[in-house]
Amino acid sequence: QVQLQESGPGLVKPSQTLSLTCTVSNESITTNYLYWSWIRQPPGKGLEWLGYIDSSGGIYYNPSLKSRTSISRDNAKNTLYLQMNSLKPDDTAVYYCNARGPFQRPELQGGSWGQGTQVTVSS
């Protein structure tokens, strides 16, 4: 069973950079046909997709946030990373990592989620 766990600072000052880590267990992040996403949910709002990295390392971003967002991975550590620059109070949200897969992996078709980590942007 795939397990994901987000970690990082809970408080970031405006204009600074957010760096989050998603540790993945029981599944290689290079497994073919899997997608590894970063998603956030601001308080009182819906989910917002930030971007994903695929099994071969291809990276795709939400166009509205692309200029401030960077997704990367460390295959040796089986770990995903999210970086967002120039943070604003509106970036306050719970940040999640998520895995999705094809029909051969039905447990991942709806997405497997980490528990999320709260990030507050404030002085």
C-alpha positions in Angstrom: 0.0 0.0 0.0 1.4 3.4 -1.0 2.0 5.8 1.8 2.8 9.4 1.5 3.7 11.9 4.2 4.2 15.7 3.8 6.6 17.6 6.0 7.9 21.1 6.2 7.7 24.4 8.1 4.3 25.3 9.4 4.9 29.1 9.3 6.5 31.1 6.5 6.9 34.8 6.3 5.6 36.8 3.3 8.0 37.0 0.3 9.9 34.0 1.5 10.1 30.6 -0.1 8.2 27.5 0.9 10.0 24.1 0.7 8.0 21.0 1.4 8.9 17.3 1.3 6.8 14.3 0.5 8.3 11.0 1.6 6.9 7.9 -0.3 6.8 4.4 1.1 6.0 1.0 -0.5 6.1 2.4 -4.0 8.9 3.7 -6.2 8.3 7.2 -7.5 9.8 6.0 -10.8 7.1 3.2 -11.3 5.9 3.5 -14.9 2.5 5.3 -15.5 2.2 6.8 -12.0 1.7 10.5 -11.4 2.8 12.4 -8.3 1.0 15.6 -7.6 1.1 18.5 -5.2 -2.3 19.9 -4.3 -3.4 22.5 -1.7 -6.6 23.6 0.0 -6.9 27.1 1.4 -9.2 27.6 4.3 -12.8 27.6 3.2 -12.0 26.9 -0.4 -11.7 23.9 -2.7 -8.7 21.9 -3.8 -6.2 23.5 -6.0 -3.8 21.5 -8.2 -0.3 22.8 -8.2 1.4 20.4 -10.5 2.8 16.9 -10.9 5.8 14.9 -11.9 5.4 11.7 -13.8 7.4 8.5 -13.6 10.0 9.6 -16.1 10.5 13.0 -14.5 8.3 15.1 -16.7 6.9 18.0 -14.8 3.7 19.9 -15.4 2.3 23.0 -13.6 -0.9 24.8 -13.0 -0.4 27.7 -15.4 -1.7 30.3 -12.9 1.1 29.3 -10.4 3.8 28.1 -12.8 6.0 31.2 -12.3 6.3 30.6 -8.6 6.3 26.8 -8.4 9.0 24.2 -8.7 8.5 20.4 -8.4 11.4 18.0 -8.1 12.3 14.6 -6.8 15.2 12.6 -5.5 14.9 9.0 -6.8 17.5 7.7 -4.4 15.5 9.0 -1.4 12.1 8.2 -3.1 11.1 11.7 -2.1 9.2 14.5 -3.8 9.7 18.2 -3.3 7.7 21.3 -3.7 9.1 24.9 -3.7 7.0 28.0 -4.0 8.6 31.4 -4.1 7.4 34.9 -3.1 4.7 33.6 -0.7 1.7 35.7 0.1 -0.9 35.3 2.9 -3.2 33.9 0.2 -0.9 30.9 -0.1 -2.0 29.8 3.4 -3.4 26.3 3.0 -3.1 22.6 3.8 -0.6 21.2 1.3 -0.9 17.6 0.1 1.0 15.2 -2.1 -1.0 12.6 -4.0 -0.4 9.5 -6.2 -2.5 8.4 -9.1 -2.2 5.4 -11.4 -3.9 3.5 -14.3 -6.5 0.8 -14.2 -3.9 -1.8 -13.3 -3.5 0.0 -10.0 -7.2 0.5 -8.9 -6.2 1.7 -5.5 -4.5 4.7 -7.1 -7.1 5.6 -9.7 -8.9 7.9 -7.2 -5.6 9.1 -5.8 -3.7 8.1 -2.7 -3.3 11.0 -0.3 -0.9 12.1 2.4 -2.4 13.5 5.5 -1.4 17.0 4.5 0.6 19.7 6.2 -0.6 23.1 7.3 1.3 26.1 6.0 0.5 29.5 7.3 2.0 32.6 5.6 2.2 35.4 8.1 4.6 37.9 9.6 
